[in-house]
Protein backbone atom coordinates (compact mmCIF):
# COMPACT_ATOMS: atom_id res chain seq x y z
CA UNK A 1 0.00 0.00 0.00
CA UNK A 2 1.31 3.45 -0.92
CA UNK A 3 2.24 5.93 1.80
CA UNK A 4 1.98 9.72 1.83
CA UNK A 5 4.65 11.93 3.38
CA UNK A 6 3.10 15.20 4.64
CA UNK A 7 3.95 17.94 7.12
CA UNK A 8 1.55 19.41 9.67
CA UNK A 9 2.29 22.94 10.88
CA UNK A 10 0.95 25.06 13.74
CA UNK A 11 2.39 28.56 14.18
CA UNK A 12 1.51 31.55 16.32
CA UNK A 13 3.76 34.31 17.62
CA UNK A 14 4.98 32.27 20.61
CA UNK A 15 5.01 28.74 19.11
CA UNK A 16 6.07 27.17 15.84
CA UNK A 17 5.58 23.41 15.62
CA UNK A 18 6.11 21.15 12.61
CA UNK A 19 5.56 17.40 12.44
CA UNK A 20 6.39 15.17 9.46
CA UNK A 21 4.03 12.21 9.05
CA UNK A 22 3.73 9.09 6.93
CA UNK A 23 0.05 8.38 6.31
CA UNK A 24 -1.82 5.75 4.33
CA UNK A 25 -2.81 6.60 0.77
CA UNK A 26 -6.31 8.11 0.80
CA UNK A 27 -5.81 10.04 4.06
CA UNK A 28 -7.58 13.38 4.39
CA UNK A 29 -6.49 16.67 5.98
CA UNK A 30 -8.40 15.94 9.21
CA UNK A 31 -6.50 12.63 9.57
CA UNK A 32 -3.17 14.44 9.37
CA UNK A 33 -4.15 17.00 12.01
CA UNK A 34 -5.38 14.28 14.37
CA UNK A 35 -2.29 12.12 13.81
CA UNK A 36 0.02 15.08 14.56
CA UNK A 37 -1.27 15.45 18.14
CA UNK A 38 -1.06 19.24 17.91
CA UNK A 39 -4.65 19.91 18.95
CA UNK A 40 -4.07 18.52 22.43
CA UNK A 41 -0.47 19.68 22.70
CA UNK A 42 -1.24 23.34 21.97
CA UNK A 43 -4.84 23.58 23.18
CA UNK A 44 -6.13 24.71 19.80
CA UNK A 45 -9.75 25.93 19.87
CA UNK A 46 -12.38 23.64 18.38
CA UNK A 47 -13.24 26.15 15.64
CA UNK A 48 -9.85 25.96 13.90
CA UNK A 49 -9.60 25.74 10.11
CA UNK A 50 -7.25 23.73 7.91
CA UNK A 51 -5.11 25.00 5.07
CA UNK A 52 -2.82 23.31 2.59
CA UNK A 53 0.11 25.36 1.32
CA UNK A 54 -1.54 28.65 2.24
CA UNK A 55 -5.04 27.90 0.92
CA UNK A 56 -7.99 27.09 3.15
CA UNK A 57 -9.46 23.63 2.48
CA UNK A 58 -12.22 21.41 3.81
CA UNK A 59 -11.17 18.86 6.48
CA UNK A 60 -12.20 16.04 4.15
CA UNK A 61 -9.82 17.02 1.33
CA UNK A 62 -7.65 14.09 0.22
CA UNK A 63 -3.94 14.61 0.74
CA UNK A 64 -1.19 14.27 -1.81
CA UNK A 65 2.41 13.33 -1.22
CA UNK A 66 4.36 16.39 -0.04
CA UNK A 67 1.37 18.47 1.15
CA UNK A 68 1.95 20.98 3.95
CA UNK A 69 -1.14 20.92 6.19
CA UNK A 70 -1.57 24.07 8.28
CA UNK A 71 -3.72 24.49 11.37
CA UNK A 72 -5.26 27.95 11.04
CA UNK A 73 -6.51 29.90 14.02
CA UNK A 74 -9.59 32.09 13.91
CA UNK A 75 -8.94 35.71 12.91
CA UNK A 76 -9.30 38.30 15.67
CA UNK A 77 -10.79 40.83 13.22
CA UNK A 78 -12.23 40.57 9.75
CA UNK A 79 -9.44 41.77 7.40
CA UNK A 80 -11.85 44.08 5.54
CA UNK A 81 -12.86 45.82 8.79
CA UNK A 82 -9.23 46.16 9.90
CA UNK A 83 -8.26 47.70 6.55
CA UNK A 84 -11.13 50.19 6.79
CA UNK A 85 -10.08 51.21 10.30
CA UNK A 86 -6.45 51.75 9.22
CA UNK A 87 -7.56 53.86 6.25
CA UNK A 88 -9.90 56.07 8.28
CA UNK A 89 -8.47 59.60 8.52
CA UNK A 90 -7.27 60.77 11.93
CA UNK A 91 -9.29 63.72 13.25
CA UNK A 92 -7.38 66.49 14.97
CA UNK A 93 -8.89 69.04 17.30
Secondary structure by P-SEA (a helix, b strand, c coil): cbbbbbbbbbbcccbbbbbbbcccccccaaaaaaaacccccccccccbbbbccccccccccccccbbbbbbcccccccaaaaaaaaacccccc
